[in-house]
Structure formats: structure tokens, C-alpha cells
Amino acid sequence: MSLRSGIFTYILTILLLLSLQPSELLIFPFTTGLLGLGLGWTLRKLNKRLHVVLTNALLLCIGICIPLYALGFPVFGPTVSSSFNPITLLLILAFTLLYSWIWTALSLYILRKIKPILQAVPV
């Protein structure tokens, strides 16, 4: 609902992962966490759904490529090699576009449903 609570949740989730599931600690900040922060920010700042989807797909694609190519971490397990391949990069981009579109549609649906509830609660 706000940038402050989004960043707080992002950091808290990273700390929880550190204690509960350290193997996921390298993946979350670059992928799902980055998508969540980006989605929250773009839904507030950008007016067109296409811009939201494209921006978040690009963020997620970069977030997947950093651990995969720059750090050599097998984000997709042994299925995808950490050596650069343009076809793999195109597949990652296609996946991130679809994934971002799904989460954007789901987020907008949920926000439409909870907006009357949030407006009815006194601050």
C-alpha cells in the first residue's frame, strides 16, 4: 500500500529467509521480491497496464539474469546453463512477460476487491 511498507516487507522477508530457508536467500531478492517491489511501485506511478507489465517483466528478467549469468548461480537448476545463450535469454524474457502479466492482472483484481474495504476503514 506504500513504498515504506513494501520495502519493510521486502527486508523482513529476506531476514526470515536467512533464518528459515537460507538456500532461497540468493533467489528471492533478485526475482520474486524485486517483482513485488516493482509491481507496487509501477501500479502507483504508471497509468497503463502495458507499461506496468513491460517494466516488471524487464525488472524480473534482469533479476533472473544477474544471479544466472553474473554470479553463475543456477536459478533454474541444472536445466539452464549459466553460460550465456541468446535463446535462453529470449525464453527467460518470454517467461517474465507472461509471469508479470499474470501477477499484474491478479494484483489489479485483488486491489479492486479490497478497495471498498480499505476506504471504509477509518485511519
N, CA and C of each residue as an Amber inpcrd file, in Angstrom:
protein
   369
   0.8100000  -1.1850000   0.0000000   0.0000000   0.0000000   0.0000000
   0.8570000   1.2530000   0.0000000   2.1240000   1.1210000   0.4620000
   3.0350000   2.2590000   0.4440000   4.4440000   1.7470000   0.1870000
   5.2950000   2.6440000  -0.2770000   6.6790000   2.2760000  -0.5540000
   7.3780000   1.8390000   0.7250000   7.0990000   2.5350000   1.7960000
   7.7180000   2.2180000   3.0850000   7.3500000   0.8050000   3.5560000
   6.0790000   0.4600000   3.4870000   5.6720000  -0.8840000   3.9260000
   6.1620000  -1.9510000   2.9450000   6.2630000  -1.6130000   1.6690000
   6.7900000  -2.5660000   0.6940000   8.2520000  -2.8930000   0.9450000
   9.0530000  -1.8730000   1.1930000  10.4740000  -2.0950000   1.4760000
  10.6530000  -2.8050000   2.8070000   9.8460000  -2.4450000   3.8000000
   9.8950000  -3.1220000   5.0990000   9.5870000  -4.6140000   4.9390000
   8.5630000  -4.9330000   4.1770000   8.1910000  -6.3260000   3.9410000
   9.2850000  -7.0710000   3.1820000   9.8810000  -6.4170000   2.2020000
  10.9790000  -6.9850000   1.4110000  12.1560000  -7.3530000   2.3260000
  12.5670000  -6.4190000   3.1780000  13.6960000  -6.6640000   4.0800000
  13.3440000  -7.7160000   5.1250000  12.1390000  -7.6610000   5.6630000
  11.7090000  -8.6460000   6.6580000  11.6810000 -10.0520000   6.0520000
  11.2210000 -10.1700000   4.8270000  11.1930000 -11.4710000   4.1600000
  12.6020000 -11.9960000   3.9320000  13.5230000 -11.1170000   3.5620000
  14.9200000 -11.5400000   3.3890000  15.4870000 -12.0400000   4.7140000
  15.1960000 -11.3460000   5.8160000  15.6740000 -11.7910000   7.1240000
  15.0490000 -13.1250000   7.5370000  13.7570000 -13.2940000   7.2370000
  13.1130000 -14.5800000   7.5320000  13.7320000 -15.7060000   6.7050000
  14.0110000 -15.4330000   5.4400000  14.6510000 -16.4390000   4.6040000
  16.0420000 -16.7870000   5.1180000  16.7430000 -15.8050000   5.6450000
  18.0730000 -16.0430000   6.1900000  18.0300000 -17.0620000   7.3190000
  16.9860000 -16.9830000   8.1360000  16.9050000 -17.9050000   9.2650000
  16.1570000 -19.2010000   8.9390000  15.1660000 -19.1500000   8.0540000
  14.3470000 -20.3300000   7.8050000  14.7500000 -21.1340000   6.5570000
  15.1570000 -20.4510000   5.5020000  15.4470000 -21.1160000   4.2350000
  16.6150000 -20.4120000   3.5490000  17.8310000 -20.5650000   4.0660000
  18.9740000 -19.8360000   3.5130000  19.2700000 -20.1590000   2.0420000
  18.8510000 -21.3170000   1.5700000  19.1070000 -21.6680000   0.1690000
  18.3270000 -20.7780000  -0.7960000  17.2380000 -20.1960000  -0.3460000
  16.4330000 -19.3080000  -1.1950000  16.8600000 -17.8470000  -1.0870000
  17.8130000 -17.5730000  -0.2280000  18.2070000 -16.1930000   0.0360000
  18.7830000 -15.4940000  -1.1930000  19.4500000 -16.2040000  -2.0630000
  20.0130000 -15.5800000  -3.2560000  18.9690000 -15.3640000  -4.3410000
  17.9080000 -16.1430000  -4.3330000  16.8950000 -16.0560000  -5.3820000
  15.8620000 -14.9660000  -5.0940000  15.3170000 -14.9260000  -3.9050000
  14.2130000 -14.0160000  -3.5920000  14.5140000 -12.5350000  -3.8530000
  15.6400000 -11.9970000  -3.3630000  15.8570000 -10.5520000  -3.5610000
  15.9270000 -10.1490000  -5.0320000  16.3670000 -11.0510000  -5.8940000
  16.5050000 -10.7280000  -7.3100000  15.2580000 -11.0250000  -8.1310000
  14.4210000 -11.9460000  -7.6700000  13.2910000 -12.3690000  -8.5070000
  11.9600000 -11.9390000  -7.9000000  11.3820000 -12.7570000  -7.0780000
  10.0510000 -12.5080000  -6.5450000   9.9790000 -11.2180000  -5.7450000
  10.9720000 -10.9650000  -4.9250000  10.9760000  -9.7400000  -4.1300000
  11.0750000  -8.4990000  -5.0000000  11.9440000  -8.5520000  -5.9950000
  12.0860000  -7.4260000  -6.9220000  10.8090000  -7.2050000  -7.7160000
  10.1650000  -8.2990000  -8.1210000   8.8900000  -8.1800000  -8.8380000
   7.8240000  -7.5470000  -7.9440000   7.7790000  -7.9310000  -6.6820000
   6.7990000  -7.3620000  -5.7560000   7.0030000  -5.8660000  -5.5510000
   8.2480000  -5.4640000  -5.3490000   8.5310000  -4.0310000  -5.2010000
   8.2120000  -3.2740000  -6.4860000   8.6180000  -3.8360000  -7.5970000
   8.3590000  -3.1870000  -8.8880000   6.8830000  -3.0900000  -9.1930000
   6.1530000  -4.1290000  -8.8950000   4.7170000  -4.1300000  -9.1570000
   4.0040000  -3.0860000  -8.3020000   4.3720000  -3.0090000  -7.0510000
   3.7640000  -1.9980000  -6.1820000   4.0590000  -0.5890000  -6.6540000
   5.3130000  -0.3430000  -7.0310000   5.7020000   0.9970000  -7.4780000
   5.0500000   1.3540000  -8.8080000   5.0790000   0.4270000  -9.7710000
   4.5370000   0.7510000 -11.0960000   3.0170000   0.8710000 -11.0820000
   2.3390000   0.1200000 -10.2400000   0.8820000   0.2620000 -10.1610000
   0.4960000   1.6430000  -9.6330000   1.3450000   2.2310000  -8.8030000
   1.0630000   3.5770000  -8.2880000   1.4730000   4.6710000  -9.2640000
   2.5620000   4.4580000 -10.0060000   3.1400000   5.5340000 -10.8060000
   2.7520000   5.4990000 -12.2840000   2.5530000   4.3240000 -12.8500000
   2.2640000   4.2160000 -14.2770000   0.7670000   4.0330000 -14.4940000
   0.2520000   4.6270000 -15.5400000  -1.1890000   4.5880000 -15.7760000
  -1.6340000   3.4540000 -16.6850000  -0.7710000   2.9610000 -17.5160000
  -1.1730000   1.9450000 -18.4870000  -0.7060000   0.5620000 -18.0500000
  -1.6060000  -0.3950000 -18.1780000  -1.3000000  -1.7640000 -17.7770000
  -0.1220000  -2.3240000 -18.5700000  -0.0350000  -2.0010000 -19.8450000
   1.0640000  -2.4940000 -20.6790000   2.4100000  -2.0050000 -20.1550000
   2.4800000  -0.7500000 -19.7160000   3.7210000  -0.2190000 -19.1560000
   4.0910000  -0.9290000 -17.8630000   3.0930000  -1.2370000 -17.0550000
   3.3310000  -1.9590000 -15.8010000   3.8980000  -3.3430000 -16.1020000
   3.2710000  -4.0490000 -17.0290000   3.7130000  -5.4100000 -17.3730000
   5.1200000  -5.3790000 -17.9520000   5.3740000  -4.4860000 -18.8980000
   6.6910000  -4.4360000 -19.5380000   7.7870000  -4.0370000 -18.5580000
   7.5180000  -3.0660000 -17.7080000   8.5190000  -2.6410000 -16.7230000
   8.8540000  -3.7690000 -15.7600000   7.8320000  -4.4500000 -15.2760000
   8.0740000  -5.5360000 -14.3200000   8.6950000  -6.7530000 -14.9810000
   8.3510000  -7.0090000 -16.2280000   8.9930000  -8.1040000 -16.9470000
  10.4790000  -7.8190000 -17.1180000  10.8130000  -6.5800000 -17.4300000
  12.2200000  -6.2110000 -17.5740000  12.9550000  -6.3200000 -16.2390000
  12.3320000  -5.8440000 -15.1570000  12.9320000  -5.9760000 -13.8260000
  13.1650000  -7.4440000 -13.4650000  12.1690000  -8.2740000 -13.7130000
  12.2910000  -9.6880000 -13.3820000  13.3360000 -10.3670000 -14.2570000
  13.3810000 -10.0180000 -15.5310000  14.3770000 -10.5900000 -16.4430000
  15.7880000 -10.2350000 -15.9770000  16.0010000  -8.9770000 -15.6250000
  17.3010000  -8.5550000 -15.0980000  17.5960000  -9.2690000 -13.7830000
  16.5740000  -9.3920000 -12.9400000  16.7350000 -10.0750000 -11.6610000
  17.0540000 -11.5540000 -11.8020000  16.6180000 -12.1740000 -12.8690000
  16.9590000 -13.5750000 -13.1140000  18.3460000 -13.6760000 -13.7380000
  18.6740000 -12.7430000 -14.6180000  19.9540000 -12.8020000 -15.3320000
  21.1540000 -12.4890000 -14.4340000  20.9780000 -11.6410000 -13.4380000
  22.1020000 -11.3120000 -12.5490000  22.6210000 -12.5480000 -11.8110000
  21.7640000 -13.2950000 -11.0980000  22.3060000 -14.4950000 -10.4480000
  22.7390000 -15.5650000 -11.4560000  22.0130000 -15.6660000 -12.5660000
  22.3080000 -16.7220000 -13.5330000  23.6140000 -16.4710000 -14.2720000
  23.7730000 -15.2780000 -14.8440000  24.9390000 -15.0050000 -15.6790000
  26.0730000 -14.3030000 -14.9310000  25.7660000 -13.3340000 -14.0980000
  26.8230000 -12.5910000 -13.4120000  27.4070000 -13.3800000 -12.2300000
  26.5490000 -14.0670000 -11.4820000  27.0110000 -14.8040000 -10.3080000
  27.2020000 -16.3000000 -10.5660000  26.7100000 -16.7850000 -11.7010000
  26.8490000 -18.2040000 -12.0370000  25.9850000 -19.1170000 -11.1860000
  24.9400000 -18.5700000 -10.5680000  24.0500000 -19.3600000  -9.7190000
  22.9570000 -19.9870000 -10.5780000  22.7630000 -21.2900000 -10.4940000
  21.7550000 -21.9610000 -11.3380000  20.3290000 -21.6640000 -10.8630000
  19.7630000 -20.5680000 -11.3320000  18.4360000 -20.1330000 -10.9160000
  17.3850000 -21.1860000 -11.2530000  17.5040000 -21.8050000 -12.4040000
  16.5360000 -22.8130000 -12.8440000  17.0450000 -24.2340000 -12.6250000
  18.0200000 -24.3960000 -11.7580000  18.5870000 -25.7100000 -11.5080000
  19.4890000 -26.1340000 -12.6560000  19.6880000 -27.4290000 -12.8020000
  20.5980000 -27.9030000 -13.8570000  19.9960000 -27.8030000 -15.2670000
  18.7390000 -27.4130000 -15.3650000  18.0670000 -27.3380000 -16.6600000
  18.6730000 -26.2670000 -17.5530000  18.9940000 -25.1170000 -16.9910000
  19.5050000 -23.9850000 -17.7620000  20.9490000 -23.7320000 -17.3560000
  21.8280000 -23.7010000 -18.3420000  23.2420000 -23.4620000 -18.1000000
  23.4760000 -22.0020000 -17.7280000  24.4960000 -21.7690000 -16.9070000
  24.8060000 -20.3970000 -16.5160000  25.7370000 -19.7120000 -17.5080000
  26.0760000 -20.3960000 -18.5970000  26.8210000 -19.7300000 -19.6620000
  25.8200000 -19.0340000 -20.5820000  26.1920000 -17.8480000 -21.0760000
  25.2610000 -17.0240000 -21.8390000  24.8320000 -17.7100000 -23.1240000
  23.5020000 -17.6700000 -23.3570000  22.9150000 -18.2160000 -24.5730000
  21.7570000 -17.3080000 -24.9650000  21.7820000 -16.7340000 -26.1970000
  20.7180000 -15.8060000 -26.5870000  19.3280000 -16.4450000 -26.6120000
  19.2440000 -17.7030000 -26.9510000  17.9410000 -18.3750000 -26.9800000
  17.3930000 -18.5080000 -25.5630000  18.2600000 -18.8470000 -24.6310000
  17.8440000 -18.9260000 -23.2330000  17.3820000 -17.5610000 -22.7380000
  18.0910000 -16.5220000 -23.1280000  17.7000000 -15.1740000 -22.7300000
  16.3170000 -14.8070000 -23.2870000  16.0310000 -15.1730000 -24.5180000
  14.7070000 -14.9180000 -25.0990000  13.6180000 -15.7130000 -24.3790000
  13.9280000 -16.9430000 -24.0040000  12.9590000 -17.7470000 -23.2530000
  12.7050000 -17.1460000 -21.8750000  13.7590000 -16.6580000 -21.2390000
  13.5950000 -16.0040000 -19.9400000  12.7350000 -14.7590000 -20.0890000
  12.9890000 -13.9730000 -21.1300000  12.1920000 -12.7660000 -21.3630000
  10.7270000 -13.1120000 -21.6190000  10.4780000 -14.1540000 -22.4140000
   9.0900000 -14.5770000 -22.6750000   8.4170000 -15.0340000 -21.3790000
   9.1430000 -15.7940000 -20.5730000   8.6010000 -16.2540000 -19.2950000
   8.2850000 -15.0630000 -18.3850000   9.1990000 -14.0930000 -18.3110000
   8.9770000 -12.9560000 -17.4270000   7.8160000 -12.0860000 -17.9010000
   7.6140000 -11.9910000 -19.2000000   6.4540000 -11.2550000 -19.7120000
   5.1520000 -11.9230000 -19.2760000   5.0780000 -13.2310000 -19.4340000
   3.8840000 -13.9700000 -19.0280000   3.6710000 -13.8820000 -17.5170000
   4.7230000 -14.1000000 -16.7670000   4.6540000 -14.0810000 -15.3040000
   4.2340000 -12.6990000 -14.7990000   4.8210000 -11.6670000 -15.3740000
   4.4720000 -10.3000000 -14.9900000   3.0310000  -9.9750000 -15.3480000
   2.5870000 -10.4070000 -16.4980000   1.2010000 -10.1660000 -16.9120000
   0.2300000 -10.8360000 -15.9490000   0.5170000 -12.0870000 -15.5670000
  -0.3520000 -12.8200000 -14.6380000  -0.4180000 -12.0960000 -13.2940000
   0.7390000 -11.6970000 -12.7330000   0.7490000 -11.0390000 -11.4370000
   0.1330000  -9.6480000 -11.4930000   0.2820000  -8.9560000 -12.6150000
  -0.3580000  -7.6500000 -12.7530000  -1.8770000  -7.8040000 -12.7650000
  -2.3670000  -8.7480000 -13.5460000  -3.8160000  -8.9800000 -13.6160000
  -4.3590000  -9.4100000 -12.2570000  -3.6620000 -10.3110000 -11.5900000
  -4.0970000 -10.7770000 -10.2710000  -4.0700000  -9.6410000  -9.2430000
  -3.0320000  -8.8320000  -9.2760000  -2.9280000  -7.7160000  -8.3290000
  -4.0340000  -6.6920000  -8.5480000  -4.3050000  -6.3600000  -9.7970000
  -5.3750000  -5.3960000 -10.0710000  -6.7320000  -5.9410000  -9.6560000
  -6.9620000  -7.2200000  -9.8580000  -8.2180000  -7.8490000  -9.4440000
  -8.3750000  -7.7700000  -7.9260000  -7.3260000  -8.1240000  -7.2040000
  -7.3830000  -8.1020000  -5.7400000  -7.5470000  -6.6760000  -5.2270000
  -6.8220000  -5.7310000  -5.8300000  -6.9510000  -4.3350000  -5.4050000
  -8.3610000  -3.8050000  -5.6330000  -9.0040000  -4.2080000  -6.7370000
 -10.3930000  -3.7920000  -6.9760000 -11.3220000  -4.3540000  -5.9110000
 -11.0520000  -5.5750000  -5.4790000 -11.9090000  -6.2060000  -4.4750000
 -11.7160000  -5.6160000  -3.0860000 -10.4840000  -5.2490000  -2.7320000
 -10.2620000  -4.7540000  -1.3670000 -10.3480000  -3.2380000  -1.2600000
 -10.4420000  -2.5220000  -2.3740000 -10.5250000  -1.0620000  -2.3170000
 -11.7090000  -0.5780000  -1.4870000 -12.9170000  -1.1370000  -1.6460000
 -14.0190000  -0.6740000  -0.7920000 -13.7830000  -0.9540000   0.6850000
 -13.1110000  -2.0350000   0.9850000 -12.8200000  -2.3620000   2.3860000
 -11.8300000  -1.3620000   2.9620000 -10.7900000  -1.0470000   2.1910000
  -9.7790000  -0.0970000   2.6590000 -10.3450000   1.3100000   2.8170000
 -11.2690000   1.6860000   1.9620000 -11.8650000   3.0090000   2.0510000
 -12.8230000   3.1220000   3.2370000 -13.3950000   2.0020000   3.6500000
 -14.3630000   2.0190000   4.7550000 -13.6880000   2.0450000   6.1250000
 -12.4110000   1.6500000   6.1820000 -11.7130000   1.5970000   7.4580000
 -11.2110000   2.9890000   7.8120000 -11.5930000   3.5020000   9.0120000
 -11.0880000   4.8260000   9.4080000  -9.6050000   4.7590000   9.7490000
  -8.8800000   5.8110000   9.4150000  -7.4300000   5.8300000   9.6640000
  -7.1140000   6.4290000  10.9940000
